Amino acid sequence: MRFGPYLLESRLAVGGTAEVYLARLADPAAQQRRVIVKRLLPDFLLDEEARGMFEREALLHTLVKHENVVEVIGSGKSDDGEPFLAMEYVEGQALSRVLKALADGSGIGDDAFFPAADASGCFEQA
């Protein structure tokens, strides 16, 4: 599905006010790296407070530059005026899955176990 300058390939997650998609640029001449596109849920598109919070979040993301934080590629509005935030796609496990594996000691896929010391180090840096 086309959304602004992106083709949304698959929905990865839905939160309280927004949804997140795996996407790529719609222009076939552009570099075809995958990105994440976050957009407001339809119920919040007309909610000025929700739109304002989303737009402030996009601004804050552009101000954070760190090797352990995903890069913001851009933000804007679709042709229909829907705000979006585009970020780099980092392949890996969902944080919810990592946290579940830490809690029950089940491991992550083919990885035997994610040591708690490594996990706590990640959270300290975040």
ZAMARGU-4260 file (C-alpha; in steps of 0.2 Angstrom, whole numbers, plus 5000, padded with zeros to 4 digits):
<rodrens>
0) 5000/5000/5000 | 5007/5017/4995 | 5009/5030/5010 | 5017/5046/5006 | 5034/5042/4998
5) 5034/5024/5004 | 5026/5007/5000 | 5021/4999/5016 | 5025/4981/5015 | 5019/4974/5032
10) 5012/4980/5048 | 5024/4975/5062 | 5015/4982/5078 | 5001/4992/5084 | 5001/5003/5100
15) 4989/5014/5109 | 4989/5028/5096 | 5000/5022/5081 | 5005/5008/5070 | 5022/5003/5063
20) 5026/4996/5046 | 5040/4989/5037 | 5042/4999/5021 | 5053/5005/5007 | 5053/5020/4996
25) 5040/5019/4982 | 5052/5027/4969 | 5060/5012/4960 | 5075/5023/4956 | 5078/5027/4974
30) 5089/5016/4986 | 5078/5002/4991 | 5083/4999/5009 | 5070/4994/5021 | 5064/5007/5034
35) 5051/5008/5047 | 5036/5020/5045 | 5026/5025/5060 | 5009/5032/5058 | 4994/5037/5068
40) 4980/5025/5070 | 4964/5031/5061 | 4955/5035/5077 | 4968/5048/5081 | 4969/5057/5064
45) 4957/5071/5069 | 4963/5072/5087 | 4973/5088/5087 | 4981/5083/5104 | 4987/5066/5097
50) 4993/5074/5081 | 5003/5087/5091 | 5011/5073/5102 | 5015/5063/5087 | 5023/5078/5078
55) 5033/5083/5094 | 5039/5065/5095 | 5045/5066/5077 | 5054/5082/5081 | 5062/5074/5097
60) 5068/5059/5087 | 5077/5070/5075 | 5087/5078/5089 | 5093/5062/5096 | 5109/5056/5088
65) 5118/5040/5096 | 5125/5024/5089 | 5112/5014/5100 | 5097/5024/5094 | 5089/5021/5077
70) 5092/5035/5064 | 5077/5045/5059 | 5076/5046/5040 | 5062/5058/5039 | 5045/5064/5044
75) 5031/5073/5036 | 5013/5071/5030 | 5006/5059/5017 | 4996/5065/5002 | 4981/5064/5013
80) 4989/5074/5027 | 4993/5060/5039 | 5009/5063/5049 | 5022/5050/5048 | 5039/5046/5055
85) 5052/5036/5045 | 5066/5027/5054 | 5080/5015/5050 | 5075/4997/5050 | 5086/4986/5062
90) 5084/4968/5059 | 5083/4958/5075 | 5072/4952/5089 | 5057/4962/5096 | 5061/4969/5113
95) 5046/4961/5120 | 5052/4944/5114 | 5070/4947/5122 | 5061/4953/5138 | 5051/4937/5139
100) 5066/4926/5136 | 5075/4935/5150 | 5060/4933/5162 | 5058/4914/5158 | 5075/4909/5153
105) 5069/4901/5137 | 5082/4909/5126 | 5079/4918/5109 | 5077/4907/5094 | 5094/4899/5090
110) 5103/4909/5103 | 5105/4899/5119 | 5102/4914/5131 | 5103/4932/5132 | 5113/4936/5148
115) 5105/4948/5160 | 5122/4958/5161 | 5121/4961/5143 | 5103/4966/5144 | 5106/4978/5158
120) 5120/4986/5149 | 5109/4989/5134 | 5096/4997/5145 | 5109/5008/5154 | 5114/5015/5137
125) 5096/5018/5131
</rodrens>
